[in-house]
Amino acid sequence: MVIYLDHAATSPMPPDVIAAYADALALIGNPASIHGQGQHAKRLLEESREAIAASIGAEPVETILTGGGTEAVNLAIKGLFWSRNADSSRPRILSAAGEHHAAMDAVEWLAGHSGAEVEWIPLDELGRVDESALKSALGPDVALVTVMSANNEVGTIQPIGRIVELSDAHGVPVHSDAVSIYGYLPIDFGAAGLAALSVSAHKIGGPVGVGALALSRLASIEPLFHGGNQQRGRSGTQNVAGAVAFAAAARKVQLNQAGDAKRLAKLRDRLVSGILDAVPSAVLRGDPSPEGRLPGNAHFTFGGCEGDSLLFLLDMAGFSVSTGSACQAGVPEASHVLLAMGVSEADARGALRFTLGHETTDSDIDALIAALPAAVERAKRAGLAHG
């Protein structure tokens, strides 16, 4: 049996979500059609939108369904930038170093193709945004600020409330990629004061290829593509089955969130202490305080090891883990997140991320702690042999 500890990459779909998905896939009807089957599809779509909106503290009218988290992030960043530059010159974008590549690549694309001027706000050694640097960088020529709600690699929770407060003083909208916190920490879009917030279904046990962008009534965006105007800021026939399954997963995590977060935090703390005892040379990365990091995230670097070697050794031992973002898996480079935190390249190459989910058990944690020391020793010997 394989023990799955890579929920930040994707979380398995529970049987009831799969069943809801399968039932919805059998439906006939475009939700834009006016006949009975089309209107039935539309009703299911809008009921699903309501559930998804409720899970992030947004209104249904603010909730744009997308083809995933990456599209939601791109729509927010590019759409806000283009809209903010339609009537005045606001070329600057402020983004935190160490963002997910969905945001980093979108921002860099705007710099190369739409005249954006990008300023990367530094991170401290825990992976948290430098508030003083952000405050100094803000001004009337800033189009937007984009910062993750929590880092997807090291799990550090960002001070989004403070970032919004600083940005509001200059009338600058803030987008937050909340994919990594969705389902693990409560989200209240309406209370956060954000202009936009992105989430993804498959991180909470929904299907791949479905996401959502919460867009404030006070914000405006230019669309990425055109042809139908089915949603505010997004054209295209809407994915009813994907929305139904997304909503099923959203209802499930919202119902159990507080209890699941408490349980995962206990498992995470047990894993952290167990790894530090079993492999004393291991270094926990991110905020070490329990309240300062995601409840299901434990990220370590192992000196003298290559993270890929450790990953493969643990895979052979029956554990699914990661070296960082799945979107960068297979890229032979040190994590840009760790480098932005001031970790040396040599140390950053020995990174492993363990992320827990709803089915993770105490015995899973114990098994990993028991298997890890041997894997680390083998990885170190392999590193010495190649060195």
PyMOL commands that set and color helices and strands:
alter all, ss='L'
color gray80, all
select helices_A, chain A and resi 15-25+36-55+60-62+69-84+101-113+131-137+160-168+189-192+201-203+240-278+290-292+307-316+326-328+336-340+345-348+362-386
alter helices_A, ss='H'
color red, helices_A
select strands_A, chain A and resi 3-4+63-66+92-96+117-121+142-146+174-177+196-200+211-215+283-285+297-301+319-320+351-355
alter strands_A, ss='S'
color yellow, strands_A
deselect
rebuild
show_as cartoon
